[in-house]
Amino acid sequence: MFQPNFARRPCARLVRLAIASGLSLSAAAGAQNGDPALEEITVVARSQHYGNNVVTDSMKMQQSPMTSVNALIDNLPGVSIQEGDAYGFDDWSTTIAVRGFQNSLDEQQIGTTLDGIPNGGSGYGGGAKANRYLDTANLRTVTVSQGTADIASRALDALGGTIDFVSDDPEEEARIRFQGSAGEYDAERYYVRVDTGRLANGTRAWFSASHQSASDWVNGAAENERDHLAAKMISEIGNTEITAYASYDDTHEDNYQRLFSPEEFRGNPEWDRLTDIWTGIPYVDQVYRRGWSTLRENLLAYVKASMELSSDLRLTVGGYYHDNEGRGDWIPPYLVDVVNDGAGPQSEALGTASVNGGSALGQIYFVDGAGNALSPRAGCTSSITFPYGGAGASYDPACYAPGAIPVQSYRHTNYQKERYGFMVDGDWSADLGGLANTLRAGLWYEDQQRDETRTWQKLTDARVGIEFDNIPYWTQYDRSYPQEVFKWYAEDSLQLASVQLTLGIKQFLVDLERQDNFAETTDVTVNSDSDVLFSGGLLWETPLEGLEFFAGYAENFKAIYDEILERPESDLDALEPETAENLEAGLRYRNGDLFLTATAFQTDFENRIIFLSPESAAGPDYLIGTNGTYFNAGGIESDGVELTADYRLSDNLSLYGAFTLNDASYVGTGDPAVDTGLGIAPGNDVVGIPDQQLVLSLDWTGDRLAAGISGKHTGERPIRLDNSWVADSYTTVDAYITLNGSGEANGAGNWSITLLLNNAFDEDYLGGIAGEGAWIGAPRTVSASLTVDL
């Protein structure tokens, strides 16, 4: 039986590395470095008629600069972030949950924006999460608007609110920042940023570049690399402020794999069943980690102009462009027979096949020296027991005559998306009969096209490794998905003494197509317009100083997305867009060093679209791509309470806490037969949503030294729709210590060294959940960073 080779690096080596790096390298700069992004510590929410939370400095300090920007919001109430490792490499295993909604492999229900610019969707196939656009070191803050959210938010999947990642503004003074980081599992990161300071014409800008790499924590086989370039400019011309941003991100990630049964996790909670040794047996090598890969390039650029046309009239216009391309890899343990070669040598094995479209005629597992397909000996029973419960005789080299040559494919799903858009936002303030009134309105238009092809390349020699022929022997399909989006909104806010009343309407008009470039299936056009959606709220400044009451209601919408059109045999006529009704109410209290919030929420999620994953405990269905169907599987009801407290105990010590209680359950379709077929039982808890979360953080800041410790408890989460497998609750602890210094005496700039410990007690737990499987959570990880400002 195959045995994994574990290669966890000892923590002691990293501690020595951290001490050594402190003599010459550096880490995240603290407040003593004069970094404006680290000045506000206790502001964790804004005065709005809806619930929202903002990332604090403490949350930034608890994460390494190597960490994905997604991880920074994990300590906010109602939010759960799960990633395959502590550095956020591997989009495949990243899941984001907010209240009863998720972004994962099979669910896209939370909107994401960068500086208010839409991200184009967070799905694995052609989408991108915020970490593809923004380096952690260039982040100013993150605003999570749960539930009702801002009416102007530009996202087609914001059923459960919007996460807006805000990039750092250029510095007022010229500065050069160097940053170096190192950590366990061969992690390295190098970063440089140049700020011009304010120039004579009122312009200021920064330019940055970073490179980071790491292996995986399971068996050290992954080759993960990321290169990121970015720039931002702000220019003030009269009454107009122009902001421009551009980023380029090139990432190669080798994935983690899910577990599909509690027995697997109990048997070995430190192995995800991917391997680091090439055996030359295709059935075993289909889980070789370097063959499970995500490659992506993302270029995003925008320009916005904000104009103050008068004292009561403001207008913002902007445009953006995004180009996304890449692929997802698997290594199926066979060649697909796509050419009828009869009894002769198989052209797929000889490398002479090049077929576009068509159907699979069968599979080829072993060939002889001339390329003829071989069959296993009659009555042979395979002795292979790993992976996926073991192989049949067709996969086992022991069932063939000596000299049989294994053959294997490298399957690429190739993604490309190009989109551009523009938006206009305006607000007009006026007195109406002595009452302050503000009218907001805006438009958003986007044109995009996503292209997807699936190609099958032959491994050059399956006995040796994963090198493959560049020319595919089969291009399974080639399709394009043009889409046009138009959104309008209007919102009016009226101030009545201490009460602000808000009422808004919005609508999405979405046209989506599927074009089969091989003309094998019927082209389809889907109109996915929303109804006019209503929202409203109340914000009351109570007589008690510092206490405000807020309440909000919003109808949210998710358009039918192009992944649904990937199944040409799906019946789309009866499919409806997903909708959600969000209602929330709460209190915020600010008084000196104390900040408190309490929010109660209720969400009705209707017309939920579901399709079961093609990957299961039996292994991936590599040939899937034309079959299957989608259903509006009823919906989800979610209600709960979120509590937040941020208290500055003294000039040096602060305490933060957040508690979430969430009851999210499936409603069902109303048809017991359909529910049974989909595995849905009305009343079951929603997969991947924790029933409770608790965060406690304590941070101390001195003249030269800063330190902090944070713990998060995550409650139980169902993994299967029928709730037959539930991930146990778990608690992780992070800690950091930072030494700050100044080189003013010798003319040098500020510097900072940080030692960071994630999952300090090495808790074994299940992390991200998708497709009725779960990834293993990241183990204890030690890293060190140094930042030097010149």
N, C-alpha and C positions, 0 to 999 in steps of 0.2 A: 504494500500500500504506500502511496506517496506520502512523504513526511515533509512538513514545511521547515524551512530554515529561518529561524528567528534571528534578527540582527539588531536588536535594540542597543543603542549606544549608551554607555554608562553615564549617569548624571554627573558623577565626580569629574569626568573629563570636561564636561561643559562648564562646571563651576570654575575649574582651573582656567578654561578658555575665557570665561567672563572676566576673571581677575586680570588675566594678561591683556585682554582687549581694552580694559579700562586704562591701561598705560598709554595706549596709542590711538584707540578708536573711540566710538561713542553711541549714545542712545537717545531716546525721546527727550527733548528739552522740556524742562519744567517751567513753572511760572517765573522762577528767578531768572530765567534766560530772556525775559522780556518778550515772550511769545504772546501776541494778543489773543491767540486762540485759546489761551489757558488762563484768562483773567476771570471769567465768570464761572463760579463754582456752584452756586446754589440755585440758579435759574434752570428748572427742569421742565417748565411748561409755559405756554403763552396765554394771554387773555383772549380766548376765542369762545364762540358759542358751542364748540365741539371739543372733545377730548384730544389732547396732543401732548407729546413728550419730546424733550430735546436731550441729546447726548451731552453729558457733563465731562469736565476735565478728568475726574476720577475714572470714568469709564474709558477714556483714552489711555490713561496711564496703565490700566490693567491689561492692555494689549500691546504686543510687539509691533514695531513698524512693518514687520514682515506679514502681519495679520491682514486678512481681507477686511475692507471697510464694513462688510456685512456684520462681522462679529462685534462691532462697537455698540450695536443697539441691543445686545442680548440681555442687558440688565434693566431695560425699560419695562414697565408693567405691561402685561399682556403679550409680550414678545418672546419668542423662543427661536434661537438660531442654532442650527446643527450643521457642522461641517466635518469632513472626513478627517482632518487633522487640525492642529492648533494654528497652522499658518494659512488655512483657507484655500490651499491648493485643491483642485478637483471640484469643478462645478457639478459634476454628476451626482455627488453625494451631499450637496448643499441643500438644505431645506429651511424655509423661513415661515414661521407661523405667527399670526397676529389675531388674537381672539379666536374665532372659529374658522379662520381662513388660512390658506397656505399657498406658498410657491414651492413646488417640488417637481419631480420628474413628471408626474401625472396630474398636477393641479397648478393652475396659474390664476390666483384670486386676489393678489395684492398689487397695487400699482407702484411703480418705481419711477422716480424722476431724478435728474441731476441738474441742480440750479433751476428747477422747474421745467427742464427739457425732457420729453418722454424718452424712455429707454428702448422702446420698440418691442416690449415683451420680455419676460424673464425665462421663457421656455428653453429647454436644452437645444432643440433643433432650430437654430437660427435666431434665438433670442440672446439676451445678455443681461446679467445682473450688474449692479453698480461697480463691482470690483474690476470690471473690464474697462471702465471709463475713468476711474479715479484712484490715485495712489493714496494710501492711508496717510502719508506724510503731507499730502496736499489737501486734507480734509479740514474744514472749519467746524462743521457740526452736522448732525443728522436730525431731522424733524420727522417723527412718526405721528401721523394723524390717523388714529384708529377710528373705524366706523364711519361717521358722517363725513369727516374730512372737509377740505376746502373745495368749494364749487368750481374753482378755476383749474383744479388738478387735471393734467393731461395724461390720461392712461385709459386703455381699453379693457383693463382687467382689475379695476379698483373696486371690487366688491367689498373688500374689507379695509378700505382706506388706502392711504398713500404714504410711501417712505420717500422723503426728499433728501438727497445727499447734497450738501452745500460745500462747494470748493472754497478753498482759502483765497482771500483777496491778496493782492500784492502788497508788500510792505511799504510804508512811507519812507523808510531809510534804506539805502543800498545795503545788500547783505549777500554773502555766499554761505550756504549751509552744506556741510558734508556730513554724511551719516553712514555708519557701517554697523551691520548686525550679523550675529552668528548664533546658531542654536543646534539643538539635537537633530538627528536624522539628516546630517550633512547640510543644514540650512545656512544659507549665506545671502546677504543683501547689501548692495552698494547704491547709494543715492546721493545726488548733488542737485542743488537748486540755487539759481542766481536770481536775486531780486534787484531790479534797477533802481528802486526808490523813486520818489516823485521827481520827474523831469521838468524842464522849464515850461513845457507846453501843457502841464497838468496831467501827463500820462505816467502811469506806473505799470510795471509788468513783472512777471516771473517766468522762468524756464526751468524745467526739471527733467532729469533722466534717472532711471533706476533699473537695476538688474537683480533678480533674485532666483535662487534655485534651492531645491531640497529633494530628498528621497521620501519614500513612504515610511511610516513608523512600524509597519507590520514585519516586512522582511527585507527592507532596504533595496528593493528592485527598481523602484520608480525613478524616472529621469524627468523631473519637473523643472521647467524654466519659464521665466516671465521677464519680458523687457517692456518698459513703459516710458513713453515720452509725453510731456504735457507742457502747455503754456497758457497763461492767462494775462489779459491786458484790461485795464480800466482807464478810460480817457474822458476827461471832462471838457466839454466844448460848450460854452455859454450855459444855457439851461438844460443841456442834454448830457447824460452820462452814457457812454458806450462801453459795453462789456463784451469781450471776445474770449473764447476758450476753445482749445483744441487738445485732443489726446489721441495717442496711438498706442495700442496694447497688442503684444504678440505673446501668446501663451501656448505651451505644450504641457499637458497634464496627463499623467498616468493614473487611472481611476482606482478607487476602492470598490469592493463588491458588497452587496447586501447578503445578510443571512436570511433564510426563509423558514426557520423553525426554531423554537426555544431550545431544542436538543442541541442544535449546532452551537448556540451561544453558551450553554452550560458545558458542552464538551470542551470548548476552547474559546474563551472570551477575548483572546488576543490574536486571532487569525480570521481573516475575512474570506478565506478559501481561494485566494489568488496566489500564484506561485512565483518563485524567483529562479527556478532551474528549468532549462529547456531539456525535455526528455527525448524528443524525437518521436513521441507517440501523440498524434494529433488530438485524440480525445482528451488526454491530460493537458496538452499544451494550449487548448482553447481557453484556459484560465491563467495563462502566463501574463503577468501584470503589464508588461510593456506592450502587449497587444490590445489592452483595454485603454484607449487613449482618447483625449479630447484636444484638438488643435483649433485655435481661434485667433483671428486677427480682427481688431475693431478700430476703426477710425471715426471719431466723433468730433464735430466742430459746430460752434454756434456763435452768433452775433446778436446782441440785444441793444436797443437804444431806448433809454428811459427819458422822457421829456416832460418838464413841468411847464405846460403851456400857459398856465396862470396860477394864481394862488389856490384855486379850487379845482383845477383840471389837470390830470396827469395821464400820460399815454405811454405805453410800452409796446414796441414792435420788435420782432425778432425772427430769425430764420436759422435753420440747422440742417446739417447733412450727416448721414451715418452710413458707413459701409462695413458690413460684417461678412466674413468668410471663414471657412474652416471645415472640419470634418470630425466624425466620431468613428472609432475603430473597434472592430471585433475580429477574431480569428476563428471562423467556423472550422470544425474538424473534418472537412471534406471539400472537394470541388463540386460545383453544381454542374450537372450534365445539361448543357444548353444546345449542343449540336448533335444531331443524330448521325453518329459515325458508324453505325452498324457494329459489326464484330471487329472492326479495325482499330488501330490506335486512336486514343481519345485526343482530339485537338485541344481540349482544355488542358490536358496534362502536358502536351507538347509545346504549349505556348503559342499555338497558331490560331486559336479561336479569338474572335472579336465580334461579339453579338450585341446588338442594341434591341432591348425589349424582348418580348416572348416570354415563355413559361419554362419552369424547370422541368426537365424530363426525368430527373432522378439525381442521385449523388454518386460520386466516385471517391472511394476511400483508399485503395491501394492499386498500384499499377506495376507492370513488369518493366524491364529495361527498355522495351520498345514503345511503351506508353499504352499498352492494352489494359483495360480495366480488369481487375481480379475479383473473384468472389471467395468468401471464407469457406473453409472445409465444412461439409455437411455435418451437423450434429455438434459442432464445436461450441463450447460454453466459455464466454469471456471470463478472465480472472481479474479484469480491471474493476475496481470498486470506487474509484475517485475520478472525476467529481460527479455531481448530480445523481448519486446513487449507483453509479457504475455503468459500464458500456455493454452493448451487444456485440455479437461475434464480428460484425462488419467493421468495427472500430479497433479490434484487438489484433496486433501484429502476430500474436501466437497462433491465431486461427488461419494464417496464410502460410504458403510454402516459403522456405528460406529464399531470401533475395527479393521479396516483395518490398516495393518502395512506397512509403506513405506520401499522400498528397494532402494539401491543406490550402485554404483561402485566407486572404486578408480582405475583409469586407469594409469598405469605406462608405459612409453616408456623408455626402458632400453638401455643405450648406453655403448659401450666399444670400445676403439681403442688402438691398440698397434702398434708402429712404431719404426723403427730404421733406421739410415742412416749414410753415410759418405760423405765427400767432400774433394776435393783437389784444391787448388788455388796456382798459381805460377805467378811471374812476373820477367821479365828479361829486364834489361836496358842496352843499348849499344849505341855507336856512329855509325851512318851510314853516311859516307861521311861528317863528321863534324856536323851532325844533331842528336840531342838527340832523342832516340826512346825507347819506352817501350812496350813490348809485354806481355799481360795478357792472361791466359787461365785457365780453371778449369773444374771440373767434379762434379756432384752431383748425388748420388743414394739414393733412399729411398724405403723401403719395409714396407707396412703397411696393417693392416687388421682391418676393423671396423665391429663390430657385433651389431645388433639391434634386440631386441625382444619387443613385446607389450603384457603386461599382464593385466588382469582385475581381481581385488580383490573385494570381497564383503565387504561393510561397515558392521562391526559387528552388529551395531544397528543404523540405519540411523536416529532414533528419538533422539539420544544422541549426536553423534559427529563423527569425521572423523577417528576413530580407525578402522583398517581394518584387515581382515584375511590375514595371511602371505602367505598361499598357494593360488595361483590364481585359479579361477574357469575356466578361459579361457586364454590360451596363443594364441593370435590372429595370430602371425607370428614369425618366427625366421630366420633371414637371415644374411649372412656374405658378406663382400665386400672387397676382397683382391685387393691390388693395388701396382703396381711397377712403380717407376718414375726414369727416367734417363735424366739428362740434361748435355749438354756440351756447352761451350762458348769459344770464342777467341776474343780478342780486341787488336788493335794496336794503339798507340798514337805517333804521330810524332811532334816534336817541330821545327817550322820554325820561327826563330827569336822570335817575340812576339806572335806568333800564334801557338796554339796546335790543331792539327787535330786528330780526333778519328774515327775509323771505327771498327764495331764489328758484329759478327754473333753468334747466339745461336739456340738451338733446344731442345724441350722437347719430350721425348718418354714415353708415359703413357699407361699402360695396366690396365684395370679395369674390375672386374668381379662381378656378383651377384650370390650367392649360396643360394638356398632355402633349409634350413636345415630340413624342413618338406616335401620337394619334392612335393609341391603343384603347383608350377609354374616352368617354364622353366628357367634353369640357362642361364646366358647371359655373353658374353665377349665383351667388347667395346674397340677398339683401338682408342686412343685419341691423336695421335701424332700431333705435330705442323709441319708446314713447317719450313724451315730454316728462321729465323727471323733476320732482319737487323736492325742495329742501328748505329748512328754516331753523331758526334758533332764537334763544333768549340768553342775554348776559346781564346779570343784575349785580351791581355793587351794593352789598347789603349795608345797613347802618353800622355794623361791626367793622371797624377799620381793618382792611387787609383781606376781608372775606368776600368772595364773589360766588354766585350761583350761576351755573350754565346748564343749558339743555338744548339738544339738537335732534333733528330728524332729517334723514336723507334717503332718497331712493337711488340706489347705485345699479350699475349695469356692466355686463361684460359681453362684448360682441362675440359671435361665433368665430372661432379662430381657425387659421388655415390648417392646423394639424388635423382637424376633423376631416378636411377634404382630402387628406392623404389616403383614405380608405375609399376607393372609387365605388365599392359595392355598398357603401353606407347609404341608408335612406335618410336624406336630408329634409324631405318635405315636411315632416312632423317635428323637426328639431327647432327649438326656440332658444333665443339668447338667455343667458343666466341673469337673474336679477336678485337684488337684496334690499331689504328695508332695514335701516339702522336707526335705532332710537337710544339716546343716552342722556344722562343727567348727572350733575356732580357739583362738588364744591372745591374751590381753591382758596388757600389761605397763605398770605405772605405777611410776615411781621419780623422785621430785622433779620435775624439769623435762622429763622424757621420758615420752612415752606412745606405745605401739606396739600395733597389732592385726594379726593375720593370720587370715583366715577362708577355709576351703575349703567349697564348696557344691555340691550336686547336686540337680537338680529334674527330676521327671517330670511333665509337664503332659499330661493325658489328656482325651479327649472335646472337644477344641477345636472351638468352633462358629465357622463361617466363612460369610460372605456377601460376594460381590464388590461393590465400591462402584458406585453408579449413575453415577458421574462418571468420565470417562476422557479420553484424548487426543482423542476424538471429540466432547467436550463433554458437559455434563450431560444426563441423561434427566429432563427437568423433569416428565414425566407419571408417573414411577414412583411406586408407592405401593400397588399391589395385586398385583404379580406377584413372581416370584422365590422362592427357597427357601433354607433353611439346611441345613448338614451338620455332623455331628460329624466333623471332618476330622483324625482321628488325634490328634496331639499334638505336643509339643515336648520335647526333652531339652536341658537346660542344665546345664553344670558350669563351675566356674572358681575363681579365687582373688582375694581382695581384701586389699590391704595398706594400712595407714594409719600415718603417723608424724607426731607433733606434738612439737616440741622447742623449748624456750625457750633460745636460745643465750646470752642475757644478760638483764639486767633490761629492756632496751629492744628486743631483737630476738628474733623467733620464726620458726620454719620449720615449714611444714605440707606434707605430701605424701600422695597417695593413688594407688594403682595397682590397676587391675582388669583381669583377663584372663578372658574369657567365651567359651565355645564353646557356642552355642545353635543347634540344628538341628531340622528337621521330621522327625517320625517317619513320617507318612503314615497313611492309613486302613486299609491292608492290602488294599485293592482297587485294582489298577493302573488300572482304567478310571475309577474315581471320582477318583483322584489326578490323572490326566491331565486330566479335565474341570475340576478345580479349579485346575490349574496347579501342583500340588504335586509336588515330586520329593523323596522321602525322602532325608535327608542334606544337603539344601540348608540354607544358613544362614538364620536367621530374619530377616525383614524388620524393619529399624529398630533392630536390636540391634548396637551396636559390639563388635568383637572385642576391643578393648583401649581403656583410658582411663588417662591419667596427668595428675595435678594437682600443681603445685608453687606454693606461696605463701610469700612473705617479707614480714613485717610489722615495722615499726619504730615505737616509741612513745616520744616525749620528753615534756618538761614541757608544752610548748605545741603541739608539732607531731607529727603521726602520718602515716605513709605506708605504702603497700604495693603489691606487684605480684604478680599471679597469672597463671599460664599453664595452659591445659588442652588436652591432645591427645586427640582423639577418633578412634578407628580407623575402618576401613571398615565400611559398613552397607549391606546389600542393600536395594534399593528395590522390586524385582519378586520375586514368589514363585519364579520360575524362576532367580533370581540373574543374569539377563542384563544387569541394570543395577545397579551398585554405586556408592554415594556414596563419593568419595575421602576418605581421612583428612584431618584439618585440625587446626590449632592456633590458638587465640585467646588474647589477652593482655589482662587488665584491670589498671588502675592507679588509685590514688587518693592524694590528699594532703588532710589535714585540719588546720586551724588551730583550736585551742581557746583560749578566753579566759574571764575572769571579770570581772564588773562590780562586784565587791564595793566597790571604792573609791567608786563613785558610786551605790551602792544597787541597781544592776541585777543580774540573774542571770547564769548561765553562758550562753555562746554558742559555736557551732561552725560553721565554714565548710568545706565539702568540694567539691573538684573531682574528678570521676570520668571516667575514660576506659574505655569498653568496646570490645573488639575493636580495640585500639590500633593494630595494623598493617593494619587494613582488609582482613582475610582474606575472600576470596570462597569460600563453601562452601554446601553443601546442608544445611538444618537438619532440621525435622520431616519425618517420612515416614508416609504413610497412603494406602491405596487405590491402591498402585502408582504413586504420584506423590510429589513432594518439594517442600517450600517452600524458598525461598532464605533463608539465614541472615542475621541482622541485620548491617549494616555497622558501621564505626567510629561511635561515638556519644559525644558529649561532653555532660555535664550538670553542673550546680552546685546545691548545696543549702545552706540555712542553718537552724539551729535556735537559738532563743532561749528560755531558761527563766526565768520570772519567779516 
